Amino acid sequence: MTSQIDARAATAAATAYLREHDAEHLAQLDEFLRMRSVSADSECADDVRRTAQWIVDELTRLEIDRPTLHETSHHPIVTGEWMGAGAEAPTVLVYCHYDVQPPDPLDEWIRPPFEPRHEEGRVYARGSGDDKGQLFMHLKAVEAWMRTAGSLPVNLRFFFEGDEEVGSEPIEQFIDEHPELLAADVCVVSDGDTFDDDGTPAIGYGLRGIAYWEVRVQGPRHDVHSGQYGGGVDNPANVLVRILASLTDESGRFTVPGFYDRVRDLSSEERAAYAALPFDEAAWADETGIPAAMDGEQGHSLLERLSARPTFDINGISGGYTGAGAKTIIPARATAKISTRLVPDQDYREIEQLVKRHIESLAPPSVQVEVHVVHGGAPAITPLDHPGVAPASRALEAGFGKAPLFQRSGGSVPVVAALDARLGLKTLMVGFANPTGNFHAPNEWISLRNLRDGMASLVHLWAELGMMHKDELRGDSQE
């Protein structure tokens, strides 16, 4: 553990280092963002591996011990550790992912997605906010400590994966097979966002889970003439649309029997906390480009629906002719990709099978309907009284100049629930992406302010945690 006086001086030196090397770091970030680490695209497999190796090389340069690229059933996982703070100091596991979403539709990007551009105080590129930019921030915060103090005030272990955007399939097996590489007193995950784009940081205390399917409807062996066969051959696109439309009611509530059986209701304290958050619904609607928010599930506010209630969405749908002009056919097949966001205490494996059976039961005898489970992940909650929350709050306030707000995230990070279930490891969700930063969409961006203040916050976070004894940080879940 470090003394308060030593920590203050060392933190000042480390944050000064970040300011002095800002231009150099931005150039390195551009190098990192140019790598096409699209986990969903098999043609990018070599680029994904090259990105993982870049991280290994960077950890080596920072004098992190045992930087390792681990083979998995899909893309590599990278680990490393620095345990020089001593046996009494806390050990923190740092998790981020280096894979990114596919960049489609490409024609909506102002510049190609893997050619970073710096404009209006922002860095535009795929992965700038989700999540390569945030992973990079962790590397630079470590660099700042190592190049100034020559050491870190806490023990750090690193856990970087390349499959988060496709469901983190190898994660649970890796955790089971390598618990010694991930042993820690708390995990810090930076795969989220700040509360707003005006420099208000946030600490996430909840994540929704996810379940994802592909639904395929097969009709005739090949496309047929709609005039010759219409009225006799059931149209797979028509069938698919009818099935999908039946899965929600007029308020958007999922209609699959049993889906809500395990949903944990919000407590009165949580609902009061939601109501107290500063939220401008009109500005939110304007930012998304919609006329107004949907009516949504009755009895729940928009903010509650955005992060604390389950959802259902059609993520993509295809079938038949969509080119120029007309082509009068009955398509042979139609396909949709659908997903739900889940909340405590829903079990994504149970939901996967529940929805699969229900959709299959809706198939008329005139077509074949297949439902394939694509991936899933569990929801997660970290208690707000966890002993790491207060030091994280102080660190974010020091970095951003504002006290953080507390929020649940509407997104999913499967590793958080997996670490809790398998290792009893709670997570501090400290994210730095901009909430309107277009992650998963064209022209993804992160502000230079968030990059700089996020790096500074991480420098402060290691100092804050370094003033604790490891037993103070464990919390009730690990006693």
C-alpha positions, 0 to 999 in steps of 0.5 A: 500500500502507498501513503497518501502523500506518496500517492498524490505526488506520484499521481501528479507525475503520471498525469503530467506524463499523459499530457506531455505525450498526448500527441504521441499517444494519439498517433499510437491510437490511430495505429491500433484503430487501423487494424480490422479486428472484426470478429464476425468476419472470417476474412478478418481473422488474420487482422484480429490475430495481428491486433492481439499480437499488437497488444502482447507487444505493447504489454511487453514494452511496458514491462508487464510480466508473462504477456501471452496470446492464448489460442481459443476455439475462436479468436485469441485471448491476451493476458499478462500481469504485474504483481510488483505492488506486494502481497498486501496490495489489492490485485485488480483484473482489467478487462476490455475487448479488442474486437469490433463490430462489422463496419456496414453499411460502408457507404454511410461512413464519411471516411473508411472505418479503419482510417481514423480521422480527427475532427471537432475534438473527436476521433472517428473510427470503428472501435474508437469507443467500443472498445479498442479506444478504452483498452488503449486508455488502460495501456497508456495509464499503465505506461504513465505509472511505469515511466514516472514511478517505475511501478504501479500502486496496485497489482494488475492482471490483464484479460483482453478478448477478441470475441465480445462482439460475437458473444464471448463463446470461449470466455467461460471455458477460459475462465474455468481452465485458467483461474490462476491468470484471473485471480483478483480482488476486483475486476475493472471493466471499461466497455461502457460510456459516460453519462453524457457527452458533457463530461459527466462520468458514470459508474455502471452497476448493472448490465443486461444479458442477451440471447440471440437467434437466427430464424429461417423459413424455407418454402419452395425449392427455389423462387417461383412466379407469384402469379402462377403460384400465388395463393397456393404456395405459402410465402416464406417472407409472409410467414416470417413477418407474421411470426415476428409480429406475433412476438410482441404486443402493442406496447413492445412487451415480449409475448413468449409464455414464461419469458417474464417469470424470473424478471427481478422487479426494480426496488423502490430505491432503484426507481427513485434513483432512476427518477433522480437522474438528469435526463432530457427525453426531447434531446435524446429523441433529437439525437437519435433522429426519431420523432418521439420515444415509443410508448413501451412497457406500461408502468416503466419510465423511458430510462428504466426501459432503456436499461432495466427491462427486457427488450425484443428486437429484429436485428436484420431481416432478408428474403426475396428481391430487393433490387431496382424495379420489380420482380414478382416472385414468391421467395424460396426462403426468408431469414431474420436475426433477432435478439432480446436483452435480459435482466436479473434474474433471467437465465439466458440459456433457459430463454434461448430454448424457451423462445426457440420452442415457441417460434417453432410451434408457430410454424404452419405445415406449409413451410419449414421453420428452423431456429438457431441459437447464435449466442447469449450472455447473462445479466449482472449486478454489482452492489453500490455498497461494494468497497471499490465504488467509493475509490472509483468515484473519487478517481472519476471525479479527479479525472473529469472534474465532476462527480460520477452518476450511477447507471445501469447499462442497457448493453451486455458484457458476458464476461462480467456475469461469468467472472461473478458466477465462476470466480466470485469476482465482482466488477466495477464498470468504469466506461469512457465511450461517449453515449452518442458515439455511434458504436455499432453504427457508421462514423463511430467516435470518441471525444478527445476529452473522454480519452484524456480524462479517462486516462487520467481517471485510470491513473487516479483509480490505481492510486486510490485502490493502492491506498487500500489493503487487499482485504478491504477490497474483497467485499462480502462476496469473496470473504 
